[in-house]
């Protein structure tokens, strides 16, 4: 969502008009899905790494 600002000479207030770009909104949604998928994979890998670390500590002790 982009904001377009326009100042009118008779007022000191900023008028905000929202400019919608459906292609950009679809792109943002796709990126958010990709990032959430990557975060899920990262959490899974971290859990596996912790399990492997605890197993290694048991083996070495």
N, C-alpha and C positions, 0 to 999 in steps of 0.2 A: 504494500500500500504506500503510495507516494503522496506527499503533501505539496500542494501548490499554494504559495502565499501571494497575496496581492494586497498592496496598500492603496487605499483610496485617499486622495488629497484632502478631503474634508474631514476625515476621521483619523484618529490615532490608533484604531484597533486593527488587528490583523485578521483578515478573513481567510479561513482555511477551506479549501476545496479539495476533497478526496478524489484522486484520480485512480481508477481501478484498471489494472492490467491483468486480465485473466491468464495470460501465458506466464507471466511472472509469478502469479499466485500458485499456478500448477507446478512450476519449477520449485518454489519454496516448499510446497507440500512433499514433492518427490525427494528433495534434499533432506527434509526432516525425517522421512521414512528411512532413507539410507543411513542417516546418522544414528537413529534408534536401533537399526539392525546391527550396525557396527558396535554400538555400546553393549548390546546383548551378547555379541560374540566375545567382546573384550571381557565382560564379566564372567562368561563361561571359561575363558582361557585363564583368567586369574584364579578362579576356583580350582581348576585342574592343577595349576602351578602350586597352589597352597597344599593341595592333597599330595602332590608328588614330593614337595618339600618335607611334609610331615612323615611320609613313608621313608624318605631318604634318612631323616634323623633317626627313625626307628632302626633302620638297617645299620647305620654307623654306630649306634650306641650299644 
